Amino acid sequence: MRRLHALVTTLATLCVFAGALPAAAQTTGPSVSVGSDNGGAIKGAHRVAIDQFGIEFVTLLKASGNGGGNSTSVQAELRGVPDAAMQALTDRIYRESVEALTAAGFEVVPMETVRANPEYAAVEARMGKPAPYVVDDTAAVSKIFAPTGMPAIFQTAGGRGTLSDRITALDGANGAKASAVAKAMDLHFVRFHFFASFGTASGSKGFLANIARRSSSSIEAGPVLYPNETQLQIVSQEGQRIFRTTSRSGVNGAFYVDRAVQGAADGFALVDTTTDESRKSDATSNALSTGLALLIGGRARGTSNTTAAVTLDEATFARAYLPLIGGARDALVERLKSAR
């Protein structure tokens, strides 16, 4: 118990994935907190087109920690959910998003109409990738799914993704050209992106971890939407103002989920898949390795690695993410509506 208490105490210093989640992502209710980055860019809009729509599902989650001259890492994999199930859920939420915008009083212009504009077609070709598009980042591996017939387009409000991903996503020239198309067609573009994970990850670092001479890493299973990256971006008709009205280069404004939103973890469970050979070579103590959480700590100098998996069936997957993503979408659309 004394070792477990020390390990849990050390977790107070954890650095959480994306730098914005509270420890262990405590949010459990349906409430969604929405922030605004020049959301007034939608003011006066009546016609909109959803030119980008993506649901980014984390398929591999990574946590690492250091302290006292040693390091630990945990890696968890999502299993049991085929791409077809993720695609079906994306298509459904996209259809419901069109309905939500229509119910909010917007005329939603079909993308077939927008693509008939050669200037927009060129922008989409530069930014789009075949779906699903894999993003291999330091903290996770994920897949971006787009509605059937649309390309996957990487979005970020921060520094994740490759340099090429970030340059393309934040390129103000692409945004300015999209804005010119918006003006020519008398519409605004809205862009949805939902960043969904099957768990949250954290790891010790810094002064307190070194004082405690212990490294620790943890993953807690459960459906969660990461903040800031879950967002609704706006490209208005404001042209070159696109470079100075918002902190998100390439768009005029955005509404975004500003706190993690976590759903019910029914059916989510972490199973430790670390091999016996790896376990024998590590100076690792597993404080909790069954159920929803996997927590490891190391005191001896060296590196400790643990692997785990969360296996979901398709029904559990849909039951967890449909209300989670749908609730965030409704909150974002409501803010968009109120800013008109």
Buried (B, 14 or more C-beta within 10 A) or exposed (E): EEEEEBBBEBBEBBBBBBEBBEBBBEBEEBEBEBBBBBBBBBEEBEEBBBBBBBBBBBBBBBBBBBBBEBBBBBBBBBEEBEEEBBBBBBBBBBEBBBEBBEEBEBEBBEBEEBBEBEEBEEBBEEBBBEBBBEBEBEBBBBBBBBBEEBBBBBBBBEEBBEEEBBEBBBBBEBBBBBBBBBBEBEBBBBBBBBBBBBBBBBBBBEEBBBEBBBBBBBBBBBBBBBBBBBBBBBBBBBBEBBBEBBEBBBBBBBBBBBBBBBBBBEBBBBBBBBEEEBBEEBBBBBBBBEEBBBBBBBBEEBBBBBBBBBBBEBEBBBBBBBBBBBBBBBBBBBBBBEBB
